[in-house]
Amino acid sequence: MFELGKVQSLIIVKELDFGVYLGKELNASIDDRVLLPKKQVPQGSKIGDKIEVFLYKDSKDRMIATTNRPRLCVGEVGKLKVSQVTNIGAFLSWGLEKDVLLPYKEQTYKVKEGDEILAAIYIDKSSRLAATMKIYHYLRCDSDYKKDDIVCGTVYEIRQEFGAFVAVDDCFTALIPRNELFGEIRVGDTVTARVSGVKDDGKLDLSVREKAYIQIGKDAEKIMKLIEDNGGMLPFTDKADPEHIRQETGMSKNEFKRAVGNLLKSKKITIEATAIYRK
């Protein structure tokens, strides 16, 4: 059987005016042949030659071969550009004459023409090639990354109960846990993060924060800037509600307390009942 959506090596079994028929064997039956259009046939090719082709379906839903290589094959994940948005979904440019459909039900957010999105290619229930933004099950768990390595990836989903799901190198599965989410992180963002742990199954946990002893200094600098920008004071202390601290500083309450303690120790601030002041 042919493998739809994959590159494979097939044999020229018959020549025609409009192209050649390919099969897995030289004596392949009519039902076990696929057309490679004439404009795709390499010059000088003859019966018995092997050709590497990609198989997809044309506008009439017929299996067809091409020597062009798409950016993604079935099961692969990568970034594709939205070429058109229609009433049935978005079409993505992937290196072939016929764009691939991204159905609305496979979108994790509303895309628009010109967007570059992370997607995977799959075979739908109608045996056609399609794209999906729900890529979790297509990502790999066999990276060589270790704890404390710095990695880069694309945020493809955010779920409040878990955190931000990231495709490291756009192919490895990773998570920024909910308690590590700081600042403005949105779907589609490219993030640089530290590997905070590697699970037994190979999935990565990430942190966008530095190690504690480095982060304290950075957080202290951030607090001093907030104080300066607010006229020399901060209208709350480490006794404030944790959510209020997070909203105002992007830090957890414990991180805020450690940074404030660092500033106190270096005698840069004073703390009163309801505010922190520049010394």
C-alpha positions as CSV (number, residue, x, y, z in Angstrom):
1,M,0.0,0.0,0.0
2,F,1.1,3.6,-0.7
3,E,1.8,5.9,2.3
4,L,-0.2,9.0,2.0
5,G,1.5,12.1,3.3
6,K,5.0,10.6,3.3
7,V,8.1,10.6,1.0
8,Q,8.8,7.2,-0.5
9,S,10.8,5.6,-3.3
10,L,8.7,4.2,-6.2
11,I,9.4,2.6,-9.5
12,I,8.4,3.9,-12.9
13,V,6.1,1.2,-14.3
14,K,4.5,2.9,-17.3
15,E,5.1,6.0,-19.4
16,L,2.3,8.1,-20.8
17,D,2.0,11.5,-22.7
18,F,0.8,13.2,-19.5
19,G,3.3,11.6,-17.0
20,V,4.4,8.3,-15.6
21,Y,2.7,5.7,-13.4
22,L,4.6,4.6,-10.3
23,G,4.4,1.5,-8.3
24,K,6.2,-0.4,-5.6
25,E,7.1,-3.1,-8.0
26,L,7.7,-3.1,-11.8
27,N,4.7,-5.4,-12.4
28,A,2.4,-3.4,-10.2
29,S,-1.3,-3.8,-11.1
30,I,-3.4,-0.8,-12.3
31,D,-4.9,-0.5,-8.8
32,D,-1.5,-0.3,-7.3
33,R,-0.2,2.6,-9.4
34,V,-0.1,6.3,-8.8
35,L,0.4,9.1,-11.3
36,L,3.4,11.4,-11.4
37,P,2.4,14.3,-13.7
38,K,4.8,15.0,-16.7
39,K,6.1,18.3,-15.3
40,Q,7.3,16.4,-12.2
41,V,9.1,13.6,-14.1
42,P,12.9,14.0,-13.9
43,Q,14.5,14.5,-17.3
44,G,15.9,11.3,-18.7
45,S,13.8,9.0,-16.5
46,K,12.7,5.6,-17.9
47,I,10.7,2.5,-16.9
48,G,12.4,0.7,-14.0
49,D,13.9,3.8,-12.5
50,K,13.3,4.6,-8.9
51,I,12.1,8.1,-7.9
52,E,11.5,9.6,-4.5
53,V,8.1,11.2,-4.3
54,F,5.6,12.6,-1.9
55,L,2.0,11.4,-2.1
56,Y,-1.0,13.6,-1.5
57,K,-4.5,14.0,-3.0
58,D,-5.4,16.4,-5.8
59,S,-8.5,18.6,-6.0
60,K,-10.5,15.6,-7.2
61,D,-9.5,13.5,-4.3
62,R,-7.2,11.3,-6.3
63,M,-3.9,10.0,-5.0
64,I,-1.1,11.8,-6.9
65,A,2.7,11.9,-6.6
66,T,5.1,14.9,-6.7
67,T,8.8,15.3,-6.6
68,N,8.4,18.5,-4.6
69,R,9.0,18.2,-0.9
70,P,6.5,19.7,1.5
71,R,7.8,21.4,4.6
72,L,6.0,18.8,6.8
73,C,5.0,15.1,6.3
74,V,2.4,13.2,8.2
75,G,3.2,13.2,12.0
76,E,5.7,16.1,11.7
77,V,5.4,19.4,13.5
78,G,6.7,22.8,12.3
79,K,5.8,26.3,11.5
80,L,3.5,27.0,8.4
81,K,2.1,30.3,7.1
82,V,-1.6,31.0,6.8
83,S,-2.3,31.7,3.1
84,Q,-6.1,32.1,3.3
85,V,-9.0,32.0,5.7
86,T,-12.3,30.6,4.5
87,N,-15.6,29.5,5.8
88,I,-14.3,25.9,6.3
89,G,-11.0,26.8,8.0
90,A,-7.6,28.2,7.1
91,F,-5.3,27.1,4.4
92,L,-1.6,26.8,5.1
93,S,1.3,27.1,2.7
94,W,3.5,24.1,3.0
95,G,5.6,23.9,-0.2
96,L,3.1,22.2,-2.6
97,E,0.8,23.7,-5.3
98,K,-2.2,22.7,-3.2
99,D,-2.3,24.3,0.3
100,V,-3.2,22.1,3.3
101,L,-6.5,22.8,5.2
102,L,-6.5,23.6,8.9
103,P,-10.1,23.0,9.9
104,Y,-11.7,25.4,12.4
105,K,-12.1,22.5,14.9
106,E,-8.3,21.9,14.8
107,Q,-7.5,25.5,15.6
108,T,-6.5,26.4,19.2
109,Y,-7.1,30.1,18.6
110,K,-8.4,32.1,15.7
111,V,-5.8,32.5,13.0
112,K,-5.6,35.2,10.3
113,E,-3.9,35.5,6.9
114,G,-0.2,35.9,7.2
115,D,0.2,34.3,10.6
116,E,3.0,31.8,11.0
117,I,1.7,29.0,13.3
118,L,2.9,25.8,14.8
119,A,1.0,22.8,13.2
120,A,1.2,19.1,12.6
121,I,0.0,17.1,9.5
122,Y,-2.4,14.2,9.9
123,I,-4.8,12.1,7.9
124,D,-8.4,13.0,8.6
125,K,-11.5,10.7,8.7
126,S,-12.0,11.2,5.0
127,S,-8.4,9.9,4.3
128,R,-7.3,13.4,3.3
129,L,-4.2,15.3,4.5
130,A,-5.0,18.1,7.0
131,A,-3.3,20.3,9.6
132,T,-3.9,20.7,13.3
133,M,-2.7,23.1,15.9
134,K,-3.4,20.5,18.6
135,I,0.2,19.2,18.5
136,Y,0.7,17.7,22.0
137,H,0.6,14.0,20.8
138,Y,2.9,14.7,17.8
139,L,5.8,16.1,19.9
140,R,8.8,14.0,20.8
141,C,10.1,13.1,24.2
142,D,13.6,12.0,23.2
143,S,15.6,15.3,23.6
144,D,19.2,15.3,24.9
145,Y,18.4,18.3,27.2
146,K,19.4,18.1,30.9
147,K,18.5,20.0,34.0
148,D,19.6,23.7,33.8
149,D,20.1,23.7,30.0
150,I,18.8,26.8,28.3
151,V,16.3,26.0,25.6
152,C,14.1,27.9,23.1
153,G,10.6,26.9,22.0
154,T,7.1,28.0,20.9
155,V,4.1,28.3,23.3
156,Y,1.3,26.4,21.6
157,E,-1.3,26.2,24.4
158,I,-2.0,27.7,27.8
159,R,-4.2,26.0,30.4
160,Q,-4.7,27.6,33.7
161,E,-4.8,24.3,35.6
162,F,-1.4,23.2,34.2
163,G,0.5,26.1,32.8
164,A,2.0,26.9,29.3
165,F,2.7,24.1,26.9
166,V,5.9,24.6,24.9
167,A,7.3,22.9,21.8
168,V,11.1,23.1,22.5
169,D,12.9,23.4,19.2
170,D,9.4,23.1,17.8
171,C,9.5,19.4,18.2
172,F,10.1,18.4,21.9
173,T,7.3,18.4,24.5
174,A,7.7,20.7,27.5
175,L,5.6,22.5,30.1
176,I,6.1,25.8,32.0
177,P,4.1,24.8,35.2
178,R,1.5,27.1,36.4
179,N,3.6,28.3,39.4
180,E,6.4,29.2,37.0
181,L,4.3,31.4,34.8
182,F,5.4,35.0,35.1
183,G,5.0,38.1,32.9
184,E,3.1,38.2,29.7
185,I,3.3,34.8,28.0
186,R,0.9,34.1,25.2
187,V,0.2,31.4,22.7
188,G,2.5,31.8,19.7
189,D,5.2,33.4,21.7
190,T,8.8,32.2,21.4
191,V,10.3,31.8,24.8
192,T,13.8,31.1,26.2
193,A,13.7,29.1,29.4
194,R,15.8,26.9,31.7
195,V,15.1,23.2,32.0
196,S,14.0,22.8,35.6
197,G,13.5,19.0,35.3
198,V,13.3,16.1,33.0
199,K,10.6,13.6,33.7
200,D,11.0,9.8,33.5
201,D,9.2,9.8,30.2
202,G,11.5,12.5,28.7
203,K,9.1,15.4,28.9
204,L,10.7,18.6,30.0
205,D,9.7,21.0,32.8
206,L,10.7,24.6,32.1
207,S,11.2,27.8,34.1
208,V,11.5,31.3,32.7
209,R,13.1,32.3,36.0
210,E,16.8,32.1,36.8
211,K,18.2,30.0,39.7
212,A,17.3,31.6,43.0
213,Y,20.6,33.2,43.9
214,I,20.7,34.9,40.4
215,Q,17.0,35.8,40.3
216,I,17.0,37.5,43.7
217,G,19.4,40.2,42.3
218,K,17.3,40.6,39.2
219,D,14.1,40.9,41.2
220,A,15.7,43.4,43.6
221,E,16.6,45.5,40.6
222,K,13.1,45.3,39.3
223,I,11.6,46.4,42.6
224,M,14.0,49.4,42.8
225,K,12.9,50.4,39.3
226,L,9.2,50.2,40.4
227,I,10.0,52.3,43.4
228,E,11.8,54.9,41.3
229,D,9.0,55.0,38.7
230,N,6.5,55.5,41.5
231,G,8.2,58.6,42.9
232,G,10.4,56.8,45.5
233,M,7.9,54.5,47.1
234,L,5.9,51.3,46.6
235,P,2.3,51.4,48.0
236,F,2.4,47.9,49.4
237,T,4.7,45.6,51.3
238,D,5.4,41.8,51.5
239,K,2.4,41.6,53.7
240,A,0.1,42.3,50.7
241,D,-2.1,39.7,49.1
242,P,-0.1,37.2,47.0
243,E,-2.2,37.9,43.9
244,H,-1.8,41.6,44.3
245,I,2.0,41.2,44.5
246,R,2.0,39.0,41.4
247,Q,-0.1,41.5,39.4
248,E,2.1,44.4,40.3
249,T,5.5,42.8,40.1
250,G,5.2,39.5,38.2
251,M,6.7,37.7,41.2
252,S,5.3,35.2,43.7
253,K,5.0,36.4,47.3
254,N,8.1,34.4,48.4
255,E,10.2,35.8,45.6
256,F,9.0,39.3,46.4
257,K,9.9,38.8,50.1
258,R,13.4,37.5,49.2
259,A,14.1,40.5,46.9
260,V,12.8,43.0,49.5
261,G,15.0,41.3,52.1
262,N,18.0,41.7,49.8
263,L,17.3,45.4,49.4
264,L,16.9,45.8,53.2
265,K,20.2,44.1,53.8
266,S,21.9,46.4,51.4
267,K,20.2,49.4,53.0
268,K,18.5,50.6,49.9
269,I,15.0,50.7,51.2
270,T,13.0,51.2,54.4
271,I,9.7,49.5,55.1
272,E,6.7,51.0,56.9
273,A,3.3,49.7,57.7
274,T,1.8,49.9,54.2
275,A,4.6,51.0,51.9
276,I,8.2,50.5,50.9
277,Y,10.4,53.6,50.5
278,R,13.7,54.4,48.8
279,K,16.3,55.2,51.4
